[in-house]
């Protein structure tokens, strides 16, 4: 921290860069540069509940002048995620969709984007129902097949948007291969890293330009905060995203910034526990004859497992499975007792979601089916409960 006109303002990434060189990821989660307030010794980042900041000397303005443009609490969070992802700049938004929307604002009318085929429903809705009205074009392709991505290139293509693992069918895209291809063609490459988090996967280290998160999910981890994060690989992109964040006024409040930092401190413990349980759940489901399909990159027969193991250090905590029909899926949702049946994922409690009516309800039915999002598909975000209890609960629901 540095002092400016008697106020404490956080230095940008000075201590963080040193910590990244010297400490493991688990340790950086707790020692990220702002974990102790240098003014008081408090073991938590202070909440600067202020909309504006005094200019003691108008010739030397303070680092922060207005909380839309920058707030010390939010800055601590933004530096935190930049450190974890290995980027130069981090930015915090009021939701994951706000972060995604801002990233797409880097492009202009007439530009074309190549996008993961089975992308999150909210991203699909944004591109096909809102941004298309402003002249932004998008092609949705199966990014597990690099030849399809290459074939989608147009003279006006400016960016590529990757979701891996994809939501909800958990397809795996080769990040490094597409990052290199994007650079060859001068494209901005973007990865939604919500499912893996930087604990398991760091796309910037693989050549990606921008990483996005719905921090509402695994980073927050407690179903109590709505937030989005973006990290850029270089300062120039960082300046562009900052300009958009400030111009759009799309910023995360200080209370939510603080809650998110609190949740991120336990990321490694939560992800490690949930992934072990998710693997057990996926194997159990895969051995049942009454389950039509199981999607989990940790299964030995998953077509993307090899790529996942090259670019990630784990398989994640989300398992999708098809029970065969919409009627059976709905009966199961009403019969389970332990997971909450809800939109979202990545929390300490297990969440069972129904993509056809929840996360991907904005997709037309025929589009969903083309992407493998059937009426019988369920998405299970495995929490911290005992996995044998969760399996027993699923078993009784499936047998009803």
Protein Blocks (a to p, Z undefined) as FASTA:
>chain_A
ZZeehiacddehklmmmmmmmpcfklmmmmnopapcfknopabdcdddbfbdcdfblklc
cfblbfklocfklmmmmmmmmmmnopabdcddfbfklmmmmmmmmpcehiacdddfklcf
klmmmmmmmmmmnopacddddfkbmklmmmmpcfklcbdcddddddfklpacdfklmmmm
mmmnopacdddfklnommlocfklnopabdcddfklmmnonopaccdddddfbfklmmmm
mmmmmmnopacdfklmmmmmmmmmmmmmmmmmmmmmmmmmmmmmmmpmkbfbdcdfkbmk
lmklmmmmmmpcbebjadcddehiaklmmmmmmmpmkbccdedehiabdcdddfklmmmm
mpcfklmmmnopafkbccddddfbdfklmmmmmmmmmmZZ
